[in-house]
């Protein structure tokens, strides 16, 4: 039986465009996961976080459920009050 990770690795090996798409989604997933984890660690609801950030609660919900891809400005607005920093490295 193949796993999701097996499938991702297979696509990455045979399809350069698919590899790029998967890697971008993996980065986004790691950012969103860090946001959710830190929000929960601090005991904040989506509504409370949204209020602190000055964005609608529905935006936080859509980001956390991957229904939208946030722009960089929004990611930074959310990460800053959570005490998270975004690092960029050259691959």
C-alpha positions in Angstrom: 0.0 0.0 0.0 1.4 3.4 -1.0 1.3 6.3 1.4 0.7 10.0 0.7 4.4 10.6 1.2 5.2 7.9 -1.3 2.9 9.5 -3.9 4.4 13.0 -3.3 7.9 11.6 -3.7 6.9 9.8 -6.9 5.4 13.0 -8.4 8.4 15.0 -7.4 10.6 12.5 -9.1 8.8 12.5 -12.4 7.1 15.9 -12.8 9.1 19.1 -12.3 6.0 21.3 -12.2 4.2 18.9 -9.8 7.4 18.9 -7.6 7.3 22.7 -7.5 3.6 22.8 -6.6 4.0 20.1 -3.9 7.0 21.9 -2.4 5.1 25.3 -2.3 2.1 23.6 -0.6 4.4 21.9 2.0 5.9 25.3 2.9 2.4 26.8 3.2 1.3 23.9 5.3 4.3 24.3 7.7 3.5 28.1 8.1 -0.2 27.5 8.8 0.6 24.6 11.2 2.9 26.8 13.2 0.2 29.5 13.3 -2.4 27.1 14.5 -0.1 25.5 17.1 1.0 28.8 18.5 -2.5 30.2 18.6 -3.7 27.1 20.5 -0.6 27.2 22.8 -1.5 30.8 23.7 -5.2 29.9 24.3 -6.5 32.3 21.6 -9.6 31.7 19.6 -9.6 32.5 15.9 -11.8 35.5 16.7 -9.4 36.8 19.4 -6.4 36.4 17.0 -8.3 38.1 14.2 -9.1 41.0 16.5 -5.5 41.4 17.6 -4.4 41.3 13.9 -7.1 43.6 12.6 -8.4 41.1 10.2 -11.8 39.3 10.0 -12.2 36.0 11.9 -13.4 34.4 8.7 -10.0 35.2 7.1 -8.2 33.3 9.9 -10.6 30.4 9.5 -10.1 30.3 5.7 -6.3 30.4 6.1 -6.3 27.7 8.8 -8.5 25.4 6.7 -6.5 26.0 3.5 -9.5 27.5 1.8 -7.3 30.5 0.8 -3.7 31.3 0.3 -2.8 34.4 2.3 -0.6 37.1 1.0 2.7 37.8 2.7 1.3 40.9 4.5 -1.5 38.9 6.0 0.9 36.1 7.1 3.1 38.7 8.8 0.1 40.4 10.5 -0.9 37.0 12.0 2.6 35.8 12.9 3.8 39.0 14.7 1.4 39.0 17.7 1.9 35.2 18.1 5.7 35.8 18.5 6.5 33.9 15.3 9.0 35.0 12.7 9.2 34.1 9.1 12.7 33.0 7.9 13.7 33.0 4.2 16.6 31.0 3.0 18.1 30.5 -0.4 17.6 26.9 -1.6 
